[in-house]
Amino acid sequence: MRFSDKQNARAESDRATTAAILATMSSGIELYREVHSNESFRKWILDMVFNATYDPPRAAPL
């Protein structure tokens, strides 16, 4: 986050969240199916993770 803008941070958050969901496929196939078949659920979960983890860089004091 320190060296990137919000759009790139969002792309990385979505990639990491998707990778985490894929990693649970053997034990959480229901989650995997829901994420890949339900667009509104996928958007909700990606938004939730991004909003919980994104901390925009603060401007340096003058």
C-alpha positions in Angstrom: 0.0 0.0 0.0 2.9 2.4 0.7 4.1 2.3 -2.9 0.9 1.9 -4.8 -2.4 3.7 -5.5 -5.8 2.5 -4.4 -6.6 0.8 -7.7 -3.5 -1.3 -7.6 -4.0 -2.1 -3.9 -7.6 -3.2 -4.8 -6.3 -5.5 -7.6 -3.8 -7.1 -5.2 -6.5 -7.5 -2.5 -8.8 -9.2 -4.9 -6.0 -11.5 -6.2 -5.0 -12.5 -2.7 -8.6 -13.0 -1.6 -9.3 -15.2 -4.6 -6.1 -17.2 -4.0 -7.2 -17.7 -0.3 -10.6 -19.0 -1.5 -9.0 -21.3 -4.0 -6.7 -22.7 -1.3 -9.7 -23.7 0.7 -11.3 -25.7 -2.1 -10.7 -29.1 -0.7 -12.4 -28.2 2.6 -14.7 -25.4 1.6 -16.1 -26.3 -1.8 -19.4 -24.6 -0.9 -17.6 -21.3 -0.5 -15.7 -21.8 -3.8 -18.9 -22.6 -5.6 -20.8 -19.6 -4.2 -18.0 -17.2 -5.0 -17.8 -18.3 -8.5 -21.5 -18.6 -9.2 -22.9 -15.7 -7.3 -21.7 -12.3 -8.6 -23.2 -10.3 -5.8 -21.7 -12.6 -3.2 -18.3 -12.4 -4.9 -18.5 -8.6 -5.0 -19.5 -8.5 -1.3 -16.7 -10.7 -0.1 -14.0 -8.9 -2.2 -15.3 -5.5 -1.0 -15.4 -6.6 2.6 -11.8 -7.9 2.5 -10.5 -4.8 0.7 -12.3 -2.4 3.1 -11.1 -4.3 6.1 -7.4 -4.2 5.0 -6.9 -1.1 2.9 -5.1 1.7 4.8 -4.4 4.5 2.4 -1.0 6.2 2.8 -1.0 9.4 4.6 0.6 12.5 3.2 3.9 13.4 4.9 3.6 16.5 7.2 4.9 19.7 5.7 
